[in-house]
Amino acid sequence: MYYNHHYGFSTQSFNSTSCINEFFELTATATDDRGTPFVATLESKKYPIYATQFHPEKNAFEWLDSVVANHSMNAINAARAFADFFVSEARKNTNVFARNEIKNFNIENYPLKAVHFGSVSMFIIEKE
């Protein structure tokens, strides 16, 4: 997998942050350049929500000289497997927007708010 992050969410932080480890199951770990284990993938215990600390798309689609991604057939097949899995999960949702309603639900229409959980930061849509 292609990792390009300076700060990972350590497994120690995951284990000690109850609001996250009660919601997510830790499904894979990796180690950084210093040998410190960090969270690579999470899966919600109750909902079809997944999180990755790597870029499953980079191996197949990123060909810039500045990006050192593995382009072997194994790496590309792994990227395809992630894409197929995520698409199959999304297709389980039977909700459908009418053609003229899609633009009203575009994420750019909503203000984002940064939230921080220890060493983890993410953006959420701030409800009015």
Buried (B, 14 or more C-beta within 10 A) or exposed (E): BBBEEEEBBBBEBBEEBEEBBEBBEBEEBBEBEEEEBBBBBBBEEEEEEBBBBBBBBBBBBBEEEEEEBEEEEEBBEBBEEBBEEBEEEEEEEEEEEEEEEEEEEEEEEEEEEEEEEEBBEEEEEEEE
